[in-house]
Amino acid sequence: MSVLFLDPKDIEILELMVAMLHISSYRLSKISGIPASTVWRVLVKLKSLGLITKDGREFSITPRGLVMAYYLTKRQSIRETALQNLKEAWKYEGSLEELRSFLASLQDFLRRFEISPMSICFNQPLSVISLMLPRAKDLDEPSQHVLARFILRTFPSVVLPSGCKAVLSFDQNGEPYALAADCKEDGVHLFHKCALINSVVKAEVKGSK
């Protein structure tokens, strides 16, 4: 994974932003003991990279900043805080462990193909999901759950007679399946086929004629 834009002082201040979330340059300097001119210079740099934003007098870390801090920090406490804050920023309804597995799978993919994480729009989870969905079958189950949950949240879905929620699609043979499903019995998963989906789709087609 190519990262060539942050030096140790940049990462230190990014770590502080993970902990503070929203803070002014002046207050950050006072709390950290880092000279005000250095804090300001680094914050401007982080803002130019989309890792933080500025609203009035305060700076705020972005989801992109949280992901980069998670990948770059050597401090476990910062990793855990970044992960929790990312879960909240993305409004992710699954577990922290699912999100942790997904970020690990994404990091492995970026390293394998020498892709900079800065080329990914982490502020919009759908961009990350679109990148990883074609590789979903190679992911572990918790990572697949992340994909499924975001697909269910983003795209129009139907509620089946069983109470299951599904985002429907069709395979190359025209057979219906759930791109993502939240089943009462099987839980959240991807690429689900069942007789109930077939019957529901056939009933809809018949009713529209």
Backbone torsions as a table, in degrees:
resi	resn	phi	psi	omega
1	MET	NA	120.0	-175.1
2	SER	-84.6	117.8	175.1
3	VAL	-130.7	112.8	-171.6
4	LEU	-133.4	21.6	-170.0
5	PHE	-125.2	-7.9	-177.4
6	LEU	-118.7	128.4	175.3
7	ASP	-96.6	174.7	-176.3
8	PRO	-55.4	-38.0	179.6
9	LYS	-68.3	-37.8	175.7
10	ASP	-59.8	-45.3	-178.3
11	ILE	-66.6	-38.7	178.2
12	GLU	-59.8	-44.3	-179.3
13	ILE	-73.1	-34.0	175.1
14	LEU	-63.1	-38.9	176.5
15	GLU	-61.3	-41.3	178.0
16	LEU	-63.6	-36.6	178.8
17	MET	-67.0	-32.9	175.8
18	VAL	-59.7	-43.0	-177.9
19	ALA	-74.6	-36.3	-174.3
20	MET	-89.2	-34.1	-177.0
21	LEU	68.6	-56.8	-180.0
22	HIS	-132.1	124.1	-178.0
23	ILE	-165.0	151.5	176.4
24	SER	-83.4	159.4	177.9
25	SER	-60.5	-42.1	-178.4
26	TYR	-62.1	-47.6	-177.8
27	ARG	-67.4	-38.0	178.4
28	LEU	-61.6	-40.2	177.3
29	SER	-63.3	-43.7	-179.2
30	LYS	-64.7	-42.9	-177.9
31	ILE	-69.5	-40.2	-173.7
32	SER	-87.3	-24.5	-174.6
33	GLY	80.2	6.5	177.5
34	ILE	-83.6	135.6	-179.5
35	PRO	-51.2	141.5	-175.6
36	ALA	-57.8	-39.0	-178.9
37	SER	-64.9	-36.9	178.5
38	THR	-68.7	-44.8	179.1
39	VAL	-58.9	-46.1	-178.4
40	TRP	-62.8	-45.0	-179.6
41	ARG	-60.3	-44.1	-178.5
42	VAL	-68.9	-41.5	179.3
43	LEU	-61.7	-40.4	177.2
44	VAL	-62.7	-41.1	178.1
45	LYS	-64.3	-46.7	179.9
46	LEU	-62.2	-36.4	177.5
47	LYS	-65.5	-41.0	-179.4
48	SER	-64.4	-24.1	179.3
49	LEU	-92.4	-0.2	179.5
50	GLY	77.4	14.9	-179.7
51	LEU	-85.7	-23.5	173.2
52	ILE	-138.6	164.9	173.9
53	THR	-125.7	165.7	178.5
54	LYS	-124.8	127.6	178.2
55	ASP	-130.6	104.9	-175.4
56	GLY	68.8	-124.4	-179.4
57	ARG	-93.0	-7.0	-174.8
58	GLU	-107.5	149.3	173.7
59	PHE	-105.7	146.0	179.8
60	SER	-132.3	141.6	178.0
61	ILE	-79.1	144.1	179.6
62	THR	-97.8	166.1	172.6
63	PRO	-54.7	-37.6	176.3
64	ARG	-60.7	-42.3	178.2
65	GLY	-63.7	-38.4	178.6
66	LEU	-64.8	-42.6	179.3
67	VAL	-65.2	-44.1	-179.3
68	MET	-64.5	-40.0	176.8
69	ALA	-63.1	-41.2	178.9
70	TYR	-59.6	-42.1	-177.9
71	TYR	-76.3	-33.2	-169.7
72	LEU	-96.8	-26.5	-175.5
73	THR	-69.8	151.0	174.1
74	LYS	-103.7	1.2	-177.4
75	ARG	-99.3	117.6	-176.0
76	GLN	-61.8	-36.5	179.8
77	SER	-62.9	-37.0	178.2
78	ILE	-69.8	-40.0	177.4
79	ARG	-58.5	-44.9	-178.2
80	GLU	-67.0	-40.3	178.7
81	THR	-66.8	-42.0	178.2
82	ALA	-61.1	-41.4	180.0
83	LEU	-64.5	-44.8	179.0
84	GLN	-63.5	-42.8	179.8
85	ASN	-67.5	-34.9	177.6
86	LEU	-67.1	-40.8	176.8
87	LYS	-56.0	-42.3	179.6
88	GLU	-72.4	-41.2	-179.7
89	ALA	-64.5	-38.6	179.0
90	TRP	-84.2	-5.7	-176.5
91	LYS	54.4	42.5	-178.3
92	TYR	-79.2	128.3	-173.4
93	GLU	-92.2	-7.2	178.7
94	GLY	-86.2	-163.1	-175.3
95	SER	-88.9	162.4	174.2
96	LEU	-63.4	-34.7	-179.0
97	GLU	-66.2	-36.5	175.7
98	GLU	-62.8	-45.8	-179.2
99	LEU	-65.5	-38.2	177.6
100	ARG	-61.6	-44.8	179.1
101	SER	-63.3	-40.3	-179.6
102	PHE	-64.7	-43.8	179.5
103	LEU	-64.9	-34.7	176.6
104	ALA	-66.6	-42.7	178.5
105	SER	-64.0	-41.1	178.7
106	LEU	-64.5	-43.0	179.8
107	GLN	-62.3	-41.6	177.4
108	ASP	-60.7	-42.3	179.3
109	PHE	-63.1	-45.7	-178.6
110	LEU	-63.8	-40.2	178.6
111	ARG	-65.6	-43.1	-176.3
112	ARG	-60.7	-39.3	-176.5
113	PHE	-104.1	11.4	176.6
114	GLU	51.8	50.6	178.5
115	ILE	-103.5	131.9	177.3
116	SER	-72.9	134.2	176.3
117	PRO	-63.4	-18.7	178.9
118	MET	-72.1	-9.6	176.2
119	SER	-85.0	-4.2	-177.5
120	ILE	-102.7	135.9	179.6
121	CYS	-88.1	82.8	-178.6
122	PHE	-69.5	-15.6	178.3
123	ASN	-68.7	-21.7	176.8
124	GLN	-118.1	101.1	-176.7
125	PRO	-53.1	-30.8	-177.8
126	LEU	-60.9	-31.6	177.6
127	SER	-62.9	-40.8	179.8
128	VAL	-69.9	-40.7	179.8
129	ILE	-63.5	-41.9	179.4
130	SER	-62.3	-34.8	179.5
131	LEU	-68.8	-39.8	-171.9
132	MET	-94.3	-18.1	-176.8
133	LEU	-58.2	-41.7	178.2
134	PRO	-62.7	-16.5	-178.8
135	ARG	-107.4	13.7	-171.2
136	ALA	-58.6	-37.8	-176.4
137	LYS	-67.9	-16.2	178.4
138	ASP	-92.3	-5.0	-176.8
139	LEU	-87.9	157.1	174.4
140	ASP	-72.9	167.9	-174.0
141	GLU	-61.4	-44.1	178.2
142	PRO	-60.3	-38.1	178.3
143	SER	-66.0	-38.5	176.5
144	GLN	-63.7	-34.8	177.8
145	HIS	-61.8	-38.2	178.3
146	VAL	-62.0	-47.3	178.1
147	LEU	-58.0	-47.2	-177.1
148	ALA	-61.8	-43.6	-177.5
149	ARG	-64.2	-41.5	179.6
150	PHE	-69.6	-36.8	176.9
151	ILE	-63.4	-44.5	179.3
152	LEU	-62.7	-33.9	-179.1
153	ARG	-78.4	-27.2	-170.5
154	THR	-94.5	-40.0	-170.9
155	PHE	-104.2	155.3	178.0
156	PRO	-57.5	137.7	-178.3
157	SER	-129.8	167.7	175.9
158	VAL	-123.1	152.7	174.3
159	VAL	-104.5	117.5	-177.7
160	LEU	-76.6	161.5	179.0
161	PRO	-54.0	-25.6	179.4
162	SER	-76.2	-9.7	-175.4
163	GLY	94.6	-4.8	178.2
164	CYS	-72.9	146.2	176.9
165	LYS	-105.8	134.6	-175.1
166	ALA	-145.9	143.9	169.2
167	VAL	-99.3	112.5	-171.6
168	LEU	-86.8	148.4	174.5
169	SER	-149.7	-176.4	-179.5
170	PHE	-133.5	141.5	178.1
171	ASP	-82.5	-175.6	-175.6
172	GLN	-66.5	-16.5	177.6
173	ASN	-96.8	5.6	179.7
174	GLY	81.7	11.1	179.9
175	GLU	-86.5	133.4	-178.7
176	PRO	-75.2	148.4	174.1
177	TYR	-156.0	169.5	177.4
178	ALA	-94.5	116.6	173.9
179	LEU	-60.1	-39.3	173.0
180	ALA	-145.2	145.4	-178.6
181	ALA	-144.2	147.6	171.8
182	ASP	-119.8	94.9	-173.8
183	CYS	-93.9	145.2	179.2
184	LYS	-62.2	-35.8	-177.1
185	GLU	-94.8	-40.9	-171.9
186	ASP	-98.4	-9.0	-178.6
187	GLY	80.0	-158.4	-176.0
188	VAL	-88.9	131.2	177.7
189	HIS	-161.7	172.2	-178.2
190	LEU	-106.4	159.0	168.8
191	PHE	51.5	58.2	-174.4
192	HIS	-102.4	128.6	175.5
193	LYS	-117.0	139.3	175.6
194	CYS	-159.4	161.9	-177.7
195	ALA	-63.6	-31.8	-178.6
196	LEU	-65.2	-39.6	177.3
197	ILE	-63.1	-43.4	177.8
198	ASN	-58.6	-45.5	-177.3
199	SER	-67.5	-38.1	179.2
200	VAL	-65.6	-45.6	-179.8
201	VAL	-64.7	-42.2	179.2
202	LYS	-63.9	-38.0	178.7
203	ALA	-65.7	-38.6	178.7
204	GLU	-66.4	-42.7	179.0
205	VAL	-63.3	-43.2	179.8
206	LYS	-64.2	-38.9	-179.4
207	GLY	-70.8	-23.3	-178.8
208	SER	-85.8	-9.3	-178.9
209	LYS	-84.1	NA	NA
